[in-house]
Amino acid sequence: MNRFERPNPPMSVEAEVRYLDGDFRVLRPGSFVRCAVTGEPIPIEELRYWDVDSQEAYCDPQAKLARLGVKVKL
């Protein structure tokens, strides 16, 4: 089964994910995970930023920096 043959779970279902180094494993199917900082949903296909040690997902690099307490001026 390839990526295009998988049934799409409803958008209202949050996935349970195990974050690995450079990859992640979906433990419970769903269409999104939540950003640990902002709480906004991140579609699984757009998930790019996470922390392996704390097992948290982030919507963007600024969210990860905010979690670390780093102030960034844009």
PyMOL Python script that loads the backbone (N, CA, C, O; Angstrom):
from pymol import cmd

cmd.read_pdbstr("""\
ATOM      1  N   MET A   1       0.850  -1.169   0.000  1.00  0.00           N
ATOM      2  CA  MET A   1       0.000   0.000   0.000  1.00  0.00           C
ATOM      3  C   MET A   1       0.895   1.231   0.000  1.00  0.00           C
ATOM      4  O   MET A   1       1.817   1.331   0.810  1.00  0.00           O
ATOM      5  N   ASN A   2       0.637   2.140  -0.878  1.00  0.00           N
ATOM      6  CA  ASN A   2       1.432   3.362  -0.888  1.00  0.00           C
ATOM      7  C   ASN A   2       0.626   4.510  -0.298  1.00  0.00           C
ATOM      8  O   ASN A   2      -0.535   4.358   0.081  1.00  0.00           O
ATOM      9  N   ARG A   3       1.269   5.638  -0.237  1.00  0.00           N
ATOM     10  CA  ARG A   3       0.691   6.830   0.392  1.00  0.00           C
ATOM     11  C   ARG A   3      -0.650   7.231  -0.216  1.00  0.00           C
ATOM     12  O   ARG A   3      -1.529   7.721   0.493  1.00  0.00           O
ATOM     13  N   PHE A   4      -0.815   7.030  -1.507  1.00  0.00           N
ATOM     14  CA  PHE A   4      -2.024   7.463  -2.182  1.00  0.00           C
ATOM     15  C   PHE A   4      -3.171   6.469  -2.039  1.00  0.00           C
ATOM     16  O   PHE A   4      -4.316   6.808  -2.336  1.00  0.00           O
ATOM     17  N   GLU A   5      -2.888   5.255  -1.593  1.00  0.00           N
ATOM     18  CA  GLU A   5      -3.928   4.257  -1.420  1.00  0.00           C
ATOM     19  C   GLU A   5      -4.502   4.256  -0.014  1.00  0.00           C
ATOM     20  O   GLU A   5      -5.521   3.608   0.229  1.00  0.00           O
ATOM     21  N   ARG A   6      -3.880   4.959   0.910  1.00  0.00           N
ATOM     22  CA  ARG A   6      -4.361   4.972   2.286  1.00  0.00           C
ATOM     23  C   ARG A   6      -5.649   5.770   2.395  1.00  0.00           C
ATOM     24  O   ARG A   6      -5.789   6.828   1.782  1.00  0.00           O
ATOM     25  N   PRO A   7      -6.586   5.259   3.177  1.00  0.00           N
ATOM     26  CA  PRO A   7      -7.798   6.057   3.394  1.00  0.00           C
ATOM     27  C   PRO A   7      -7.461   7.272   4.252  1.00  0.00           C
ATOM     28  O   PRO A   7      -6.670   7.178   5.191  1.00  0.00           O
ATOM     29  N   ASN A   8      -8.062   8.402   3.926  1.00  0.00           N
ATOM     30  CA  ASN A   8      -7.810   9.621   4.697  1.00  0.00           C
ATOM     31  C   ASN A   8      -8.722   9.654   5.908  1.00  0.00           C
ATOM     32  O   ASN A   8      -9.945   9.616   5.766  1.00  0.00           O
ATOM     33  N   PRO A   9      -8.135   9.724   7.114  1.00  0.00           N
ATOM     34  CA  PRO A   9      -8.995   9.836   8.290  1.00  0.00           C
ATOM     35  C   PRO A   9      -9.667  11.202   8.324  1.00  0.00           C
ATOM     36  O   PRO A   9      -9.159  12.151   7.726  1.00  0.00           O
ATOM     37  N   PRO A  10     -10.788  11.320   9.004  1.00  0.00           N
ATOM     38  CA  PRO A  10     -11.464  12.615   9.088  1.00  0.00           C
ATOM     39  C   PRO A  10     -10.565  13.672   9.731  1.00  0.00           C
ATOM     40  O   PRO A  10      -9.741  13.346  10.585  1.00  0.00           O
ATOM     41  N   MET A  11     -10.718  14.936   9.324  1.00  0.00           N
ATOM     42  CA  MET A  11      -9.888  16.022   9.830  1.00  0.00           C
ATOM     43  C   MET A  11     -10.053  16.209  11.328  1.00  0.00           C
ATOM     44  O   MET A  11      -9.183  16.800  11.968  1.00  0.00           O
ATOM     45  N   SER A  12     -11.136  15.725  11.902  1.00  0.00           N
ATOM     46  CA  SER A  12     -11.378  15.930  13.324  1.00  0.00           C
ATOM     47  C   SER A  12     -10.647  14.925  14.208  1.00  0.00           C
ATOM     48  O   SER A  12     -10.751  15.001  15.432  1.00  0.00           O
ATOM     49  N   VAL A  13      -9.914  13.989  13.619  1.00  0.00           N
ATOM     50  CA  VAL A  13      -9.230  12.960  14.397  1.00  0.00           C
ATOM     51  C   VAL A  13      -7.759  13.335  14.565  1.00  0.00           C
ATOM     52  O   VAL A  13      -7.031  13.505  13.586  1.00  0.00           O
ATOM     53  N   GLU A  14      -7.338  13.459  15.817  1.00  0.00           N
ATOM     54  CA  GLU A  14      -5.935  13.775  16.105  1.00  0.00           C
ATOM     55  C   GLU A  14      -5.123  12.488  16.122  1.00  0.00           C
ATOM     56  O   GLU A  14      -5.514  11.504  16.750  1.00  0.00           O
ATOM     57  N   ALA A  15      -4.003  12.504  15.437  1.00  0.00           N
ATOM     58  CA  ALA A  15      -3.133  11.333  15.374  1.00  0.00           C
ATOM     59  C   ALA A  15      -2.276  11.240  16.630  1.00  0.00           C
ATOM     60  O   ALA A  15      -1.977  12.246  17.274  1.00  0.00           O
ATOM     61  N   GLU A  16      -1.889  10.018  16.964  1.00  0.00           N
ATOM     62  CA  GLU A  16      -0.897   9.797  18.011  1.00  0.00           C
ATOM     63  C   GLU A  16       0.391   9.419  17.295  1.00  0.00           C
ATOM     64  O   GLU A  16       0.423   8.473  16.509  1.00  0.00           O
ATOM     65  N   VAL A  17       1.457  10.172  17.576  1.00  0.00           N
ATOM     66  CA  VAL A  17       2.693  10.030  16.821  1.00  0.00           C
ATOM     67  C   VAL A  17       3.871   9.820  17.760  1.00  0.00           C
ATOM     68  O   VAL A  17       3.943  10.433  18.825  1.00  0.00           O
ATOM     69  N   ARG A  18       4.789   8.957  17.362  1.00  0.00           N
ATOM     70  CA  ARG A  18       6.065   8.769  18.055  1.00  0.00           C
ATOM     71  C   ARG A  18       7.110   9.452  17.194  1.00  0.00           C
ATOM     72  O   ARG A  18       7.319   9.073  16.041  1.00  0.00           O
ATOM     73  N   TYR A  19       7.777  10.475  17.764  1.00  0.00           N
ATOM     74  CA  TYR A  19       8.758  11.252  17.018  1.00  0.00           C
ATOM     75  C   TYR A  19      10.128  10.602  17.137  1.00  0.00           C
ATOM     76  O   TYR A  19      10.599  10.310  18.236  1.00  0.00           O
ATOM     77  N   LEU A  20      10.755  10.382  15.998  1.00  0.00           N
ATOM     78  CA  LEU A  20      12.069   9.744  15.916  1.00  0.00           C
ATOM     79  C   LEU A  20      13.065  10.728  15.318  1.00  0.00           C
ATOM     80  O   LEU A  20      12.678  11.811  14.881  1.00  0.00           O
ATOM     81  N   ASP A  21      14.330  10.366  15.294  1.00  0.00           N
ATOM     82  CA  ASP A  21      15.355  11.204  14.668  1.00  0.00           C
ATOM     83  C   ASP A  21      15.148  11.215  13.161  1.00  0.00           C
ATOM     84  O   ASP A  21      15.379  10.208  12.491  1.00  0.00           O
ATOM     85  N   GLY A  22      14.713  12.350  12.631  1.00  0.00           N
ATOM     86  CA  GLY A  22      14.543  12.507  11.189  1.00  0.00           C
ATOM     87  C   GLY A  22      13.301  11.856  10.621  1.00  0.00           C
ATOM     88  O   GLY A  22      13.119  11.862   9.403  1.00  0.00           O
ATOM     89  N   ASP A  23      12.441  11.297  11.450  1.00  0.00           N
ATOM     90  CA  ASP A  23      11.236  10.640  10.972  1.00  0.00           C
ATOM     91  C   ASP A  23      10.245  10.557  12.128  1.00  0.00           C
ATOM     92  O   ASP A  23      10.574  10.907  13.261  1.00  0.00           O
ATOM     93  N   PHE A  24       9.052  10.101  11.844  1.00  0.00           N
ATOM     94  CA  PHE A  24       8.065   9.864  12.892  1.00  0.00           C
ATOM     95  C   PHE A  24       7.236   8.655  12.510  1.00  0.00           C
ATOM     96  O   PHE A  24       7.140   8.292  11.338  1.00  0.00           O
ATOM     97  N   ARG A  25       6.642   8.039  13.512  1.00  0.00           N
ATOM     98  CA  ARG A  25       5.816   6.855  13.303  1.00  0.00           C
ATOM     99  C   ARG A  25       4.417   7.152  13.833  1.00  0.00           C
ATOM    100  O   ARG A  25       4.254   7.599  14.969  1.00  0.00           O
ATOM    101  N   VAL A  26       3.430   6.905  13.014  1.00  0.00           N
ATOM    102  CA  VAL A  26       2.036   7.124  13.421  1.00  0.00           C
ATOM    103  C   VAL A  26       1.573   5.895  14.199  1.00  0.00           C
ATOM    104  O   VAL A  26       1.529   4.788  13.663  1.00  0.00           O
ATOM    105  N   LEU A  27       1.229   6.105  15.471  1.00  0.00           N
ATOM    106  CA  LEU A  27       0.772   5.021  16.327  1.00  0.00           C
ATOM    107  C   LEU A  27      -0.746   4.851  16.254  1.00  0.00           C
ATOM    108  O   LEU A  27      -1.255   3.731  16.288  1.00  0.00           O
ATOM    109  N   ARG A  28      -1.455   5.963  16.155  1.00  0.00           N
ATOM    110  CA  ARG A  28      -2.906   5.953  15.981  1.00  0.00           C
ATOM    111  C   ARG A  28      -3.228   6.882  14.822  1.00  0.00           C
ATOM    112  O   ARG A  28      -2.916   8.071  14.885  1.00  0.00           O
ATOM    113  N   PRO A  29      -3.843   6.367  13.770  1.00  0.00           N
ATOM    114  CA  PRO A  29      -4.119   7.191  12.595  1.00  0.00           C
ATOM    115  C   PRO A  29      -4.957   8.421  12.917  1.00  0.00           C
ATOM    116  O   PRO A  29      -5.832   8.402  13.783  1.00  0.00           O
ATOM    117  N   GLY A  30      -4.662   9.458  12.208  1.00  0.00           N
ATOM    118  CA  GLY A  30      -5.382  10.721  12.310  1.00  0.00           C
ATOM    119  C   GLY A  30      -4.864  11.642  11.238  1.00  0.00           C
ATOM    120  O   GLY A  30      -3.922  11.298  10.525  1.00  0.00           O
ATOM    121  N   SER A  31      -5.456  12.793  11.114  1.00  0.00           N
ATOM    122  CA  SER A  31      -5.051  13.689  10.045  1.00  0.00           C
ATOM    123  C   SER A  31      -4.183  14.840  10.521  1.00  0.00           C
ATOM    124  O   SER A  31      -3.646  15.583   9.700  1.00  0.00           O
ATOM    125  N   PHE A  32      -4.031  15.007  11.858  1.00  0.00           N
ATOM    126  CA  PHE A  32      -3.232  16.121  12.357  1.00  0.00           C
ATOM    127  C   PHE A  32      -2.670  15.810  13.739  1.00  0.00           C
ATOM    128  O   PHE A  32      -3.104  14.876  14.412  1.00  0.00           O
ATOM    129  N   VAL A  33      -1.684  16.627  14.146  1.00  0.00           N
ATOM    130  CA  VAL A  33      -1.179  16.665  15.515  1.00  0.00           C
ATOM    131  C   VAL A  33      -1.261  18.120  15.964  1.00  0.00           C
ATOM    132  O   VAL A  33      -1.452  19.010  15.135  1.00  0.00           O
ATOM    133  N   ARG A  34      -1.121  18.370  17.235  1.00  0.00           N
ATOM    134  CA  ARG A  34      -1.198  19.742  17.749  1.00  0.00           C
ATOM    135  C   ARG A  34       0.182  20.277  18.073  1.00  0.00           C
ATOM    136  O   ARG A  34       1.038  19.561  18.594  1.00  0.00           O
ATOM    137  N   CYS A  35       0.387  21.555  17.757  1.00  0.00           N
ATOM    138  CA  CYS A  35       1.621  22.246  18.110  1.00  0.00           C
ATOM    139  C   CYS A  35       1.671  22.348  19.638  1.00  0.00           C
ATOM    140  O   CYS A  35       0.694  22.752  20.267  1.00  0.00           O
ATOM    141  N   ALA A  36       2.804  21.983  20.226  1.00  0.00           N
ATOM    142  CA  ALA A  36       2.965  22.004  21.684  1.00  0.00           C
ATOM    143  C   ALA A  36       2.975  23.417  22.247  1.00  0.00           C
ATOM    144  O   ALA A  36       2.715  23.604  23.436  1.00  0.00           O
ATOM    145  N   VAL A  37       3.268  24.416  21.419  1.00  0.00           N
ATOM    146  CA  VAL A  37       3.352  25.798  21.887  1.00  0.00           C
ATOM    147  C   VAL A  37       2.056  26.558  21.624  1.00  0.00           C
ATOM    148  O   VAL A  37       1.499  27.173  22.533  1.00  0.00           O
ATOM    149  N   THR A  38       1.583  26.516  20.397  1.00  0.00           N
ATOM    150  CA  THR A  38       0.414  27.311  20.012  1.00  0.00           C
ATOM    151  C   THR A  38      -0.904  26.550  20.132  1.00  0.00           C
ATOM    152  O   THR A  38      -1.963  27.167  20.250  1.00  0.00           O
ATOM    153  N   GLY A  39      -0.854  25.232  20.104  1.00  0.00           N
ATOM    154  CA  GLY A  39      -2.068  24.427  20.160  1.00  0.00           C
ATOM    155  C   GLY A  39      -2.785  24.300  18.837  1.00  0.00           C
ATOM    156  O   GLY A  39      -3.828  23.651  18.756  1.00  0.00           O
ATOM    157  N   GLU A  40      -2.241  24.913  17.793  1.00  0.00           N
ATOM    158  CA  GLU A  40      -2.912  24.837  16.496  1.00  0.00           C
ATOM    159  C   GLU A  40      -2.679  23.475  15.845  1.00  0.00           C
ATOM    160  O   GLU A  40      -1.624  22.871  16.037  1.00  0.00           O
ATOM    161  N   PRO A  41      -3.656  22.987  15.078  1.00  0.00           N
ATOM    162  CA  PRO A  41      -3.491  21.697  14.417  1.00  0.00           C
ATOM    163  C   PRO A  41      -2.479  21.784  13.272  1.00  0.00           C
ATOM    164  O   PRO A  41      -2.441  22.764  12.528  1.00  0.00           O
ATOM    165  N   ILE A  42      -1.670  20.748  13.152  1.00  0.00           N
ATOM    166  CA  ILE A  42      -0.685  20.642  12.068  1.00  0.00           C
ATOM    167  C   ILE A  42      -1.048  19.396  11.264  1.00  0.00           C
ATOM    168  O   ILE A  42      -0.966  18.288  11.793  1.00  0.00           O
ATOM    169  N   PRO A  43      -1.448  19.548   9.998  1.00  0.00           N
ATOM    170  CA  PRO A  43      -1.739  18.363   9.184  1.00  0.00           C
ATOM    171  C   PRO A  43      -0.504  17.449   9.115  1.00  0.00           C
ATOM    172  O   PRO A  43       0.623  17.926   8.980  1.00  0.00           O
ATOM    173  N   ILE A  44      -0.725  16.155   9.208  1.00  0.00           N
ATOM    174  CA  ILE A  44       0.381  15.191   9.207  1.00  0.00           C
ATOM    175  C   ILE A  44       1.303  15.401   8.015  1.00  0.00           C
ATOM    176  O   ILE A  44       2.523  15.306   8.154  1.00  0.00           O
ATOM    177  N   GLU A  45       0.742  15.683   6.853  1.00  0.00           N
ATOM    178  CA  GLU A  45       1.592  15.842   5.665  1.00  0.00           C
ATOM    179  C   GLU A  45       2.415  17.126   5.695  1.00  0.00           C
ATOM    180  O   GLU A  45       3.325  17.288   4.882  1.00  0.00           O
ATOM    181  N   GLU A  46       2.114  18.046   6.620  1.00  0.00           N
ATOM    182  CA  GLU A  46       2.882  19.285   6.748  1.00  0.00           C
ATOM    183  C   GLU A  46       3.788  19.302   7.978  1.00  0.00           C
ATOM    184  O   GLU A  46       4.443  20.309   8.249  1.00  0.00           O
ATOM    185  N   LEU A  47       3.831  18.196   8.722  1.00  0.00           N
ATOM    186  CA  LEU A  47       4.640  18.115   9.932  1.00  0.00           C
ATOM    187  C   LEU A  47       6.125  18.094   9.582  1.00  0.00           C
ATOM    188  O   LEU A  47       6.595  17.175   8.911  1.00  0.00           O
ATOM    189  N   ARG A  48       6.868  19.113  10.038  1.00  0.00           N
ATOM    190  CA  ARG A  48       8.289  19.233   9.729  1.00  0.00           C
ATOM    191  C   ARG A  48       9.175  19.420  10.963  1.00  0.00           C
ATOM    192  O   ARG A  48      10.375  19.150  10.913  1.00  0.00           O
ATOM    193  N   TYR A  49       8.586  19.882  12.067  1.00  0.00           N
ATOM    194  CA  TYR A  49       9.379  20.247  13.243  1.00  0.00           C
ATOM    195  C   TYR A  49       8.869  19.519  14.484  1.00  0.00           C
ATOM    196  O   TYR A  49       7.680  19.569  14.802  1.00  0.00           O
ATOM    197  N   TRP A  50       9.784  18.843  15.179  1.00  0.00           N
ATOM    198  CA  TRP A  50       9.427  18.159  16.421  1.00  0.00           C
ATOM    199  C   TRP A  50      10.674  17.969  17.261  1.00  0.00           C
ATOM    200  O   TRP A  50      11.797  18.167  16.797  1.00  0.00           O
ATOM    201  N   ASP A  51      10.453  17.580  18.506  1.00  0.00           N
ATOM    202  CA  ASP A  51      11.542  17.320  19.444  1.00  0.00           C
ATOM    203  C   ASP A  51      11.432  15.866  19.890  1.00  0.00           C
ATOM    204  O   ASP A  51      10.410  15.451  20.437  1.00  0.00           O
ATOM    205  N   VAL A  52      12.479  15.108  19.656  1.00  0.00           N
ATOM    206  CA  VAL A  52      12.483  13.688  19.987  1.00  0.00           C
ATOM    207  C   VAL A  52      12.451  13.483  21.501  1.00  0.00           C
ATOM    208  O   VAL A  52      11.704  12.640  21.997  1.00  0.00           O
ATOM    209  N   ASP A  53      13.251  14.245  22.231  1.00  0.00           N
ATOM    210  CA  ASP A  53      13.343  14.058  23.680  1.00  0.00           C
ATOM    211  C   ASP A  53      12.033  14.368  24.399  1.00  0.00           C
ATOM    212  O   ASP A  53      11.618  13.615  25.279  1.00  0.00           O
ATOM    213  N   SER A  54      11.389  15.456  24.036  1.00  0.00           N
ATOM    214  CA  SER A  54      10.140  15.824  24.710  1.00  0.00           C
ATOM    215  C   SER A  54       8.904  15.278  23.997  1.00  0.00           C
ATOM    216  O   SER A  54       7.791  15.406  24.508  1.00  0.00           O
ATOM    217  N   GLN A  55       9.089  14.661  22.807  1.00  0.00           N
ATOM    218  CA  GLN A  55       7.986  14.098  22.024  1.00  0.00           C
ATOM    219  C   GLN A  55       6.894  15.146  21.778  1.00  0.00           C
ATOM    220  O   GLN A  55       5.714  14.912  22.038  1.00  0.00           O
ATOM    221  N   GLU A  56       7.327  16.313  21.265  1.00  0.00           N
ATOM    222  CA  GLU A  56       6.415  17.411  20.964  1.00  0.00           C
ATOM    223  C   GLU A  56       6.560  17.829  19.508  1.00  0.00           C
ATOM    224  O   GLU A  56       7.650  17.784  18.937  1.00  0.00           O
ATOM    225  N   ALA A  57       5.440  18.237  18.921  1.00  0.00           N
ATOM    226  CA  ALA A  57       5.433  18.769  17.556  1.00  0.00           C
ATOM    227  C   ALA A  57       5.344  20.284  17.617  1.00  0.00           C
ATOM    228  O   ALA A  57       4.797  20.849  18.565  1.00  0.00           O
ATOM    229  N   TYR A  58       5.895  20.944  16.582  1.00  0.00           N
ATOM    230  CA  TYR A  58       5.875  22.400  16.500  1.00  0.00           C
ATOM    231  C   TYR A  58       5.419  22.817  15.112  1.00  0.00           C
ATOM    232  O   TYR A  58       5.768  22.176  14.120  1.00  0.00           O
ATOM    233  N   CYS A  59       4.642  23.888  15.040  1.00  0.00           N
ATOM    234  CA  CYS A  59       4.104  24.342  13.753  1.00  0.00           C
ATOM    235  C   CYS A  59       5.164  25.019  12.893  1.00  0.00           C
ATOM    236  O   CYS A  59       5.048  25.029  11.668  1.00  0.00           O
ATOM    237  N   ASP A  60       6.202  25.587  13.520  1.00  0.00           N
ATOM    238  CA  ASP A  60       7.271  26.249  12.775  1.00  0.00           C
ATOM    239  C   ASP A  60       8.498  26.383  13.673  1.00  0.00           C
ATOM    240  O   ASP A  60       8.417  26.121  14.873  1.00  0.00           O
ATOM    241  N   PRO A  61       9.636  26.789  13.103  1.00  0.00           N
ATOM    242  CA  PRO A  61      10.859  26.907  13.913  1.00  0.00           C
ATOM    243  C   PRO A  61      10.730  27.923  15.045  1.00  0.00           C
ATOM    244  O   PRO A  61      11.341  27.749  16.099  1.00  0.00           O
ATOM    245  N   GLN A  62       9.951  28.972  14.846  1.00  0.00           N
ATOM    246  CA  GLN A  62       9.783  29.980  15.892  1.00  0.00           C
ATOM    247  C   GLN A  62       9.083  29.385  17.119  1.00  0.00           C
ATOM    248  O   GLN A  62       9.386  29.768  18.249  1.00  0.00           O
ATOM    249  N   ALA A  63       8.168  28.469  16.906  1.00  0.00           N
ATOM    250  CA  ALA A  63       7.483  27.820  18.024  1.00  0.00           C
ATOM    251  C   ALA A  63       8.476  26.998  18.846  1.00  0.00           C
ATOM    252  O   ALA A  63       8.416  27.003  20.075  1.00  0.00           O
ATOM    253  N   LYS A  64       9.377  26.301  18.182  1.00  0.00           N
ATOM    254  CA  LYS A  64      10.400  25.532  18.898  1.00  0.00           C
ATOM    255  C   LYS A  64      11.305  26.462  19.699  1.00  0.00           C
ATOM    256  O   LYS A  64      11.624  26.179  20.853  1.00  0.00           O
ATOM    257  N   LEU A  65      11.715  27.563  19.091  1.00  0.00           N
ATOM    258  CA  LEU A  65      12.562  28.531  19.795  1.00  0.00           C
ATOM    259  C   LEU A  65      11.823  29.140  20.983  1.00  0.00           C
ATOM    260  O   LEU A  65      12.422  29.371  22.034  1.00  0.00           O
ATOM    261  N   ALA A  66      10.528  29.400  20.825  1.00  0.00           N
ATOM    262  CA  ALA A  66       9.737  29.928  21.930  1.00  0.00           C
ATOM    263  C   ALA A  66       9.697  28.922  23.075  1.00  0.00           C
ATOM    264  O   ALA A  66       9.772  29.310  24.241  1.00  0.00           O
ATOM    265  N   ARG A  67       9.581  27.634  22.757  1.00  0.00           N
ATOM    266  CA  ARG A  67       9.569  26.583  23.775  1.00  0.00           C
ATOM    267  C   ARG A  67      10.894  26.564  24.540  1.00  0.00           C
ATOM    268  O   ARG A  67      10.925  26.284  25.738  1.00  0.00           O
ATOM    269  N   LEU A  68      11.983  26.864  23.835  1.00  0.00           N
ATOM    270  CA  LEU A  68      13.312  26.899  24.454  1.00  0.00           C
ATOM    271  C   LEU A  68      13.558  28.196  25.213  1.00  0.00           C
ATOM    272  O   LEU A  68      14.543  28.311  25.943  1.00  0.00           O
ATOM    273  N   GLY A  69      12.673  29.171  25.046  1.00  0.00           N
ATOM    274  CA  GLY A  69      12.827  30.442  25.718  1.00  0.00           C
ATOM    275  C   GLY A  69      13.715  31.430  24.989  1.00  0.00           C
ATOM    276  O   GLY A  69      14.174  32.410  25.576  1.00  0.00           O
ATOM    277  N   VAL A  70      13.959  31.174  23.707  1.00  0.00           N
ATOM    278  CA  VAL A  70      14.791  32.057  22.885  1.00  0.00           C
ATOM    279  C   VAL A  70      13.902  33.114  22.253  1.00  0.00           C
ATOM    280  O   VAL A  70      12.898  32.787  21.621  1.00  0.00           O
ATOM    281  N   LYS A  71      14.264  34.366  22.420  1.00  0.00           N
ATOM    282  CA  LYS A  71      13.496  35.466  21.820  1.00  0.00           C
ATOM    283  C   LYS A  71      14.100  35.786  20.460  1.00  0.00           C
ATOM    284  O   LYS A  71      15.306  36.005  20.339  1.00  0.00           O
ATOM    285  N   VAL A  72      13.249  35.811  19.438  1.00  0.00           N
ATOM    286  CA  VAL A  72      13.693  36.081  18.075  1.00  0.00           C
ATOM    287  C   VAL A  72      12.920  37.279  17.544  1.00  0.00           C
ATOM    288  O   VAL A  72      11.692  37.314  17.623  1.00  0.00           O
ATOM    289  N   LYS A  73      13.628  38.253  17.007  1.00  0.00           N
ATOM    290  CA  LYS A  73      12.977  39.396  16.373  1.00  0.00           C
ATOM    291  C   LYS A  73      12.932  39.146  14.875  1.00  0.00           C
ATOM    292  O   LYS A  73      13.949  38.858  14.245  1.00  0.00           O
ATOM    293  N   LEU A  74      11.748  39.262  14.326  1.00  0.00           N
ATOM    294  CA  LEU A  74      11.601  39.054  12.875  1.00  0.00           C
ATOM    295  C   LEU A  74      11.381  40.367  12.183  1.00  0.00           C
ATOM    296  O   LEU A  74      11.235  40.404  10.961  1.00  0.00           O
TER     297      LEU A  74
END
""", "prot")
cmd.dss("prot")
cmd.show_as("cartoon", "prot")
cmd.util.cbc("prot")
cmd.orient("prot")
